Amino acid sequence: MTALARQLPDQILFGSVYPSCGPLTDLRRIVASWDLPPHIERKYLRDNAARVLGL
């Protein structure tokens, strides 16, 4: 989590093997347990992928 929070917040994308990984609520709970600052969590879960995909 250190790299995600401090070194690479603009370079890491969220990925999963959904639906094989279980309910998305479980994945969301796991990410929340990492206690990332809200702006870093948002980058990891949404903003970085949106930027790469041009959305």
C-alpha positions as CSV (number, residue, x, y, z in Angstrom):
1,M,0.0,0.0,0.0
2,T,2.9,2.3,0.5
3,A,3.7,2.5,-3.2
4,L,0.0,3.2,-4.0
5,A,-0.3,5.9,-1.4
6,R,3.1,7.6,-1.8
7,Q,5.1,6.7,-4.9
8,L,2.7,5.7,-7.7
9,P,-0.8,7.1,-7.1
10,D,-1.0,8.2,-10.7
11,Q,0.3,5.0,-12.2
12,I,-1.7,2.2,-10.6
13,L,-5.1,0.9,-11.9
14,F,-7.7,-1.2,-10.1
15,G,-8.3,-4.5,-11.7
16,S,-10.3,-7.6,-10.7
17,V,-11.4,-11.0,-12.0
18,Y,-15.1,-10.1,-11.4
19,P,-17.4,-12.0,-11.3
20,S,-15.0,-14.8,-10.2
21,C,-13.7,-12.8,-7.3
22,G,-17.0,-12.5,-5.4
23,P,-19.3,-9.6,-4.8
24,L,-18.1,-6.1,-5.6
25,T,-19.1,-5.0,-2.1
26,D,-16.4,-7.3,-0.7
27,L,-13.8,-5.8,-3.0
28,R,-14.9,-2.3,-2.0
29,R,-14.6,-3.3,1.7
30,I,-11.1,-4.6,1.2
31,V,-9.9,-1.4,-0.6
32,A,-11.6,0.7,2.2
33,S,-9.6,-1.3,4.8
34,W,-6.3,0.0,3.3
35,D,-7.1,3.4,4.8
36,L,-5.9,5.4,1.7
37,P,-6.5,9.1,1.6
38,P,-9.8,9.7,-0.3
39,H,-8.1,11.3,-3.3
40,I,-5.7,8.4,-3.7
41,E,-8.5,5.8,-3.4
42,R,-10.4,7.8,-6.1
43,K,-7.4,7.8,-8.4
44,Y,-6.9,4.0,-7.9
45,L,-10.5,3.0,-8.4
46,R,-11.6,5.5,-11.1
47,D,-9.5,8.5,-12.1
48,N,-6.4,6.7,-13.4
49,A,-8.4,4.4,-15.6
50,A,-10.5,7.2,-16.9
51,R,-7.4,9.2,-17.8
52,V,-5.8,6.2,-19.6
53,L,-9.0,5.4,-21.5
54,G,-9.7,9.0,-22.4
55,L,-13.1,9.1,-20.6
